[in-house]
Amino acid sequence: MIAEVELQEYLDEIRQEVCTRCVERPPGGPPCGIQGKPCGVELHLPRLIESVRQVHSDCMDPYLETNRREVCQTCPFLHHSYFCPCPMDTLAVLVVQAIEKVEQRHEQIDRRRKQVEELLGHERPNLEEITRAYLEAAGTWSGCDWPTVFGPAELNLRGWTAAEAEAHALEVGREERKDWEAAALWLREVERRAQEAESEAEKAVAAAGAGDWRKAAEHARRAWMLEFATGRPFRHQPAGWQQLYELLDLAAWIHLEAEAAAASHFSITTA
């Protein structure tokens, strides 16, 4: 049994997609029955919908066969009139498309409803987990803390600071000096990224505390990318900001997707 509100939705779609193209529509119609013109849509709408629902095919023949079996056999005009009021005889493709369009809308609403239920029920990382991940990584990375094979001299810069490398460059010969000067520049870049990453991580936690999940995830992503770009995660375990980024990225995704699903569900159901 199709609810009255659903019938109206199907009828509105058919009016828009089918009736507007019907050459037999009388002046002032639809509705056409009150104008003296029998119409299969108005006479048999619930059965017409059910007959289309029973079929899922790329061909029209199965739809027409089901319609004749489910609708035509109960039509008062069958064998009693030269005129058949059923739009399935001339506008079958448009009728099927209109009904299935409404069906697809209903399926979309159901999918969105399930998404909302699933997302809202998903275990979202909480602020305690996020804060713990931040505190575990904060202050653990300030420069090169992994083994390297840097430059032609294959320097191992693990534990060296840029200032120490600059000072050492003044103490060695000309050939070695170039390598250490280059090492000092690279170390300074690593130190800069480490400092920026920690700042981004701090902003990420602050944004999460304020409930701005999108901004929190973006700051955490920047912190992780700054670290990743140095190559540190491949040579030093554990990585500094990866866990914070993954937690906030998940939290933001759940929060934002749930909001989008809820908004879409609301807009569809109120359209």
ZITA-V798580 format. One record per pair of residues at least 12 apart in sequence whose C-alpha atoms are under 6 Angstrom apart, sorted by sequence separation. I is the first residue (numbers start at 1). J is the second residue. If there is no record, write none. Layout:
I,J ; I,J
This chain:
146,158 ; 169,181 ; 204,216 ; 145,158 ; 144,158 ; 145,159 ; 51,66 ; 144,159 ; 165,180 ; 204,219 ; 51,67 ; 204,220 ; 224,241 ; 166,184 ; 224,242 ; 165,184 ; 200,219 ; 201,220 ; 162,184 ; 201,223 ; 200,223 ; 221,245 ; 162,187 ; 220,245 ; 162,188 ; 197,223 ; 197,226 ; 217,248 ; 217,249 ; 193,226 ; 214,252 ; 213,252 ; 40,85 ; 39,85 ; 40,86 ; 38,85 ; 40,87 ; 143,190 ; 143,191 ; 142,191 ; 142,194 ; 18,94 ; 14,98 ; 13,98 ; 146,235 ; 146,236 ; 137,240 ; 133,244 ; 125,251 ; 124,251 ; 119,258 ; 116,258 ; 116,261 ; 116,262 ; 112,261 ; 112,265
